[in-house]
Amino acid sequence: MVRSQLRVDMFTLASVLTAFTSLEDLSGGHQFHAHLVKTGFHQNPHVGNGLIDLYSKCQVSMLECRKVFQEIPEPDSAIWNNMISWYSQNDELSEEALDCFKQMQLAGHRPDDGGFVGVISACSNFSSPSQGKQIHSLAIKSDIPLNQISVNNALIAMYSKCGNLQDARKVFDKMPVHNTLSLNSIIAGYAQSRRWAELLILFEGILEKTNITPTGITFISVLSACAHTEKVDEGKKYFEMMNEKFGIVPKAQHFICMIDLLGRAGKLEEAERLIKTMPFDPRFVGWMALLNACRIHGNMELAIVAANECVRLEPSKSTPYVILSKMYAGAGRWEESAAVRNLMRDNWVKQEPACCWIEV
C-alpha cells in the first residue's frame, strides 16, 4: 500500500499492529512504532490501543505502555479501559489500576464491563474489601448493558479473596444467569474460607438445579472439601463422576486430593495403593499428604516410607524431617529421632519459621 502511494488510515495501521501482536513480533512492532511516531499516528487513540496491546502481550514493562498512553492527547474510553485491564493483571500495579479508573471518570469517560472487571480484579489484591464495595456500588448505578455476568464473576472472586463470603454469595444468588466461571468463583470462595460442608451442599444443589458444567478446577475444590470432612464415599462418587458424567480426565492434583481424602479418613493402605498405581508421578505433594495422614493416625512404618520419598524429591524441605523426628520421639525411639535431626543438619536443612500477618 505504501509503495503504491495508497492512503493509509488509522484502521489500517491498527490492523498491522494486531498482526504484530498475534505473532508476538516485538522487534517488528518496535520498528512499526517508530514509523508511527514519524507520521504522528502514535497519538491516535485507536492506534495507541494497538500499541498497548502489543507491548502488554509481549510482556514488555508496563512503563512502555504508560509512555504510549501518555503520548495520546485525548484518550478515548477504549484505551482507558485497556490500561485498567492491563494494570490489573499485575498484582503489584493494583494501586495504579484503581488510580487509572478514577482518572478515567475525571476525564468524563464511563467504564465499560472490561474496565469494571479490571478494577474489581485489582481490588481483590487489597486486604480490605472497602474499595471493592465502592466499585460494586458504582457498577450497579452504571447499569452495564453488556457482559454483566463477567462483572458479577469478578465481584464474587473479589469478595471471596477478601474473606467476605457473605457478599460473594449474595452476588451469586442474585445473578439471573451463571456460567462455569461463576461456579468456580463461588466454590473457590468457600474453599478459601474453609467452609467445606457448605461447599459440598452448594455444589450438590448446583448439580441438581442447573445445567452449569463443572471443570477440573471445580472438582479440585470439591474433592478437597470431601477430604477435610472425611466424606470418603462422596469423594469417590465425585471422582468417578468427573470422567463418567462430564468427560473430565482426572489429573495429578485430583489424585493427590484422593490420597489426602483416604489418608485423613484413616484408609492408609488404600491411599498407599493409589499413590503407587496412579498414572502420574505423585511428586512431593502426594507423598507429603500421605505422610501427614500417617502422623495423624500414628502409622510409623508407612510414615518412614513416605518421609524417605519426600526427602528424595525435595531434600531441602524441612517438614518431612520434622514430622518423622517427632513421630520417633512420640514413640520413645529417641535414637532414630536424633538421627533424623542429624541428617537434617548434615543436609544443611533449616526448619522454616512460622509466620502470620494482621491488618492494622
N, C-alpha and C positions, 0 to 999 in steps of 0.2 A: 504494500500500500504506500509506504513512504517513498520507495523508488519510483512508483507510478505517479507520485505527487497527488495522491488522493487525500481528501480531507480526513484527518484523524480526530475523533472527538473523545470525550471522557469515557464513554461506554466502551469504545474500542480498547482504550488503554486499560480500563478496569478488567476487561476480558483477558488481556495479555497477562496482567498481574495474577489473575485466577489460574492461568496455565502455569506460571512460575510456582505458585503456591501448591498446586496439585502435584507438581514434580519435586517439590521441596528444593528447588534450584536457587539457593541463596546467592550464589555468585552471579548468576544471570539476573536475579532480582535486584542486586546492588547496582549492576550496570544500567538496568532499566530505570531504577530510581534516579540515577544521575541524569539520564535523558529527560525524565520528568521535571527535575529541578531546572534544567536548561530551558525547557519550554514553558515553565510556570504552572504545569498541570499538577504539581505536587500540592498546590494549595486548594485543589478541588476536593470537596468532601467525599465524593464518590470514589475518586482515585485514591485519596488518603485512606479510606476504609480498606481498600485492597492492599495497600502497603502495610497497614497494621495487621491484617490477616496473614500476609506473607511472613513478616518478622515474628509474629506470635507462633505460627505453626512450625516455623523453622527453629523455634526455641531460642531466638535471639533475646537479649536482655530487654526488659520492659522499658528501659531508658530510651532505647531506639524507637519503640512505639510511641512513647511520650513525646519525643522530639518531633516525630511525624505529626502527631496530633497538635502540638503547639504551633506548628507552621501553617495550620489551616485557620485563616482569619474568621470564618463563620462556620464552625462545625454544625452539621445537622443532627437530628435525633438518632439516626442510624449509627453514626460514628461515636456519639456519646455512649449509646448502649453497648457498642462493641468494646469500647475501652473498659467499661464497668465489668463486662463479661470476662475479659482477659485478666484484669486485675484480680477478680475473684478466684481465678484458677490457681493463684499463688497465695498460699496461706500467709506469707509474710507481707503481702500487699493488701490485706483486708481493709486497713485504715484508708488506703488510697482509693479502694473501690467505693467505700462509703463517702469519702470526700468528693469523688468524681460524681457520684449520684446527686449529692447536694448541689454541686456547681452546675450540673445539668439543669436542675429545676430553676436555679437562679438565672440561668441564661434563657429561660422561657420555654424549655422543651419538656414534653411529657415522656416519662419512661414507658417502654412497652413491656411485653411479657419477658423478653430476653433481659432487659435491664433489671426488672424486679427479681428474676431468678438469680442473676449475678450478684446483686447487692444482698439478697437474702442468704445466699451461699456464703458471702463474706461475713455476714453477721453470725454464722454458725461457728466462726473461729473466735468469737468473743465469749468469755465465760459467763457473762450476764446476758439474758435474752431481752433486755430493755430496748436496745437498738432495733432488734428484730421485730419486737412488738409494734414499734413506731412505723416501721416499714410495712408491717401487716395491715395496720390501720389505713395507711396511705393506699395500699393495693385495693382494699375494699372500697375506698372512696373513688378510686380511679376507674372502677368498673371495667376491667380489662376485657375487651371483646374477644381477643384471640388467645388460644392456648392457655386458658385459665388453669387447666389441670397441671401444667408444668410449674406454675407459681405455687399451687397448693402442695405439690410434691416437695418443692423446695422448703416451704413452711414446715411441713411435717419433719423433714430432715433437720432443719434448724432448731426447732423446739426440742426434738429428741436429743440432739447433740448437746444442747444447753441443759439437759436434765429436766425439761418441763414437759413430761409425757402427757399430762392432763390436757394442755392446749394442743399438743400434737394430735391426740385422739379426737378432740373437738373438730379440728380441721378435717381429719379423715372422715368422720361421721357426717359432716355437712356437705361433703363433696357429692355432686349429683352423679359423677362418673369417676370410676377408678381405672387405673391400668396396672401393669406389673410393677412399675416403679413405685406407685402408691403403696402397693402391698409390701414391697421390700423395705420401703422407708419406715412404715409403721412397725413392721416386725423387727427391724433393726433397732428401733427406738425402745421397744420392750426388752430386747436382748441387752442393750446398753444399760438399761435401768435394772437389769437382773430380775425382772418380774416374769419369771419363767412360766408359772402356772397360767397367768393371764395371757401370755403369748400363745400358749397351746390352745386355749379356749377361743381366742380371736382367730387363729389360723383355721381351726376346725369349722368355725362359723362361716368364714370366708369361702372355704371349700364347698360348704353345703348351700350357701345362698347366692353365690356369684359365679361368674364364668371367668374370673381372673386366673390366668395360668401362672403358677409359681415357677421360679427358676432355681438353678443350682444354688444361688446365693440365698434364696429363701430357705431352702432345706438345711443349709448350714446352721442358721439361727434356730430352726425348728428342732433339729437333732441335738443341738447344744442344750436347748430347753428340756428335752427329754432326758439328757444326761444329768442335768442339775436337779431334776425332780425324780430321777431314778425310775422313769417310766419305760422299762425295757420293752414291753410288748408294743407300746405306741411307737417307740423309736424304730423297732424292727418293721412295723407296719409302714411308717413313712419312708424308711429306707427302700423297701421293696416298691412302694408306690411311685418313687421317683422315675424308675425305668418302665414299670408296667403300665402306669396310667399317663405319665407325662413325657415319656421318652427321654428322660434325662439320665445320662450315663454317670454313675457316681464317680467322683474324682477323689484324689488323695485326702482332701480335707473332710469329705463325708465319711470316709473310712476311719479317719482319726477321731471324728465325733462318735462313731460307733464304738471304737476302742475305749474312749472315755466313758461312754454310757455303760458298757458292760463292766468296766473296771469299778466305777462308782457303785454299781449295784452288787459288787462282790463276785461277779462271774469272771474270775481271773483266768481260768483255764480257757474259757470261750474267747476272752479278749486276746490271750496269747495265740490261740489258733488263728484268729482273724488277722493278727499282725504278721503272722508268718505266711499266710496264704493270700493276702490282699495283692492285687495286681500292680501295686505301686510300692516304691520304697517308703517305709513308714517314717523315715527321717528322725531327727531328734525329737520333734514334737510328739510323734506317735509313741516312741519308747518312753518319753517323759510322762505321757498320760498314763501309761501302764505302771511306771514307777510310782507315781502319786497314788494310784489305786492300791498298789502293794503296801505303801506306807499306811494308808487308811485302814486296810484290812489285816496288816501285820504278816504278810506273806514274804518271809525273808528270802527263801530260795529263789523265787521269781524276781524279787527286788534286785538281787545280785546280778541276774541275767540282764534285766532292763537297765540297771545303772552302768554295767560294762558297755552295753550298746550305746548309751548316751555319751559316755566318756570317749568311746571310739569315734563317734560322729562329731562331737563338739568338745574336744579336750580342754578348752579354755573356760567352759561354763562351770560355775561353782555349784549350782543347785544339786546335780546328781551326787557329788561328793558329800555334800552336807546332809542330804536325806539319808544316804546309806550309812554314813558315820553315826547319825543319831539313832537309826534303827538298830545298828550293832550295840550302841550304848544302852538303848532301852531293853535289849535282850541280855544285857550283862556281859556281852562279848567285847570287853574293853580293849583287848589287843588288836582285834580286827578294826575297831573304831579308830584307834590310834594309827593303824597302818593306812587307813583311808585318808586321814588328815595329813600324814607324812607324804603320801602320794600327791595330794593336793599341793603341798608346799614344794615338793620336788618339781612339779609341773608349772610352778610359778602362777598358780591359780589363786586369786583372792576372792573372798566372799563379797558379793555385791551388797553395798549398804542399802537398807530400806529407805524410802523417801515418801513424802506426801506434800501436797500443796493446798493452800487455802486462799480464798479471795478476800482482801481487806477493803 
